[in-house]
């Protein structure tokens, strides 16, 4: 919600889910490719909040 890097390359990113249905949390695969999005993700702290939109299936 509070971006560490403010100039994002794209407004939305598709992130593959890597957690299993048995887990109590959701984990995503983020490729650290040098983009401003991945740089911002690298700087996330455990207490930071994020808004996630996605299809509900």
LOMAR-312676 format. One record per residue (C-alpha): residue number from 1; x negated, y, z negated. Coordinates in Angstrom, 2 decimals. Layout:
ATOM   seq         x         y         z
ATOM   NUM         X         Y         Z
...
end
This chain:
ATOM   seq         x         y         z
ATOM     1      0.00      0.00      0.00
ATOM     2     -2.92      2.34     -0.68
ATOM     3     -5.18      1.76      2.31
ATOM     4     -8.90      1.63      1.64
ATOM     5     -9.56      2.42      5.32
ATOM     6     -7.02      4.92      6.64
ATOM     7     -7.58      4.65     10.40
ATOM     8     -6.17      1.24     11.27
ATOM     9     -6.73     -0.24     14.73
ATOM    10     -3.15     -1.55     15.02
ATOM    11     -0.06     -0.90     12.90
ATOM    12      0.74     -4.63     12.53
ATOM    13     -1.35     -7.80     12.33
ATOM    14     -0.28    -11.42     12.62
ATOM    15     -1.77    -13.41      9.74
ATOM    16     -1.61    -17.21      9.67
ATOM    17     -0.34    -18.63      6.37
ATOM    18     -2.81    -21.10      4.88
ATOM    19     -1.05    -21.92      1.61
ATOM    20      1.12    -25.00      1.21
ATOM    21      4.80    -25.02      0.14
ATOM    22      3.76    -26.51     -3.23
ATOM    23      1.69    -23.44     -4.15
ATOM    24      3.04    -20.59     -6.28
ATOM    25      1.33    -17.95     -4.16
ATOM    26      0.99    -17.12     -0.48
ATOM    27     -2.47    -17.14      1.09
ATOM    28     -3.28    -15.79      4.54
ATOM    29     -6.22    -16.31      6.88
ATOM    30     -7.89    -12.97      7.67
ATOM    31    -10.71    -12.96     10.19
ATOM    32    -13.35    -10.44      9.17
ATOM    33    -14.23     -9.14     12.61
ATOM    34    -15.37     -5.62     11.81
ATOM    35    -12.00     -4.01     12.61
ATOM    36    -10.71     -1.32     10.28
ATOM    37     -7.93     -3.72      9.23
ATOM    38    -10.39     -6.41      8.16
ATOM    39    -12.61     -3.81      6.47
ATOM    40     -9.59     -2.62      4.47
ATOM    41     -8.78     -6.23      3.52
ATOM    42    -12.36     -6.80      2.35
ATOM    43    -11.92     -3.93     -0.13
ATOM    44     -8.66     -5.22     -1.66
ATOM    45     -8.73     -5.67     -5.43
ATOM    46     -6.70     -8.34     -7.26
ATOM    47     -4.32     -5.75     -8.71
ATOM    48     -3.64     -4.04     -5.35
ATOM    49     -0.15     -4.37     -3.84
ATOM    50      0.80     -5.06     -0.24
ATOM    51      4.03     -5.08      1.74
ATOM    52      4.44     -8.14      3.95
ATOM    53      7.06     -8.46      6.66
ATOM    54      7.70    -11.68      8.47
ATOM    55     10.24    -14.04      9.89
ATOM    56     12.20    -15.96      7.31
ATOM    57     12.55    -19.56      8.47
end
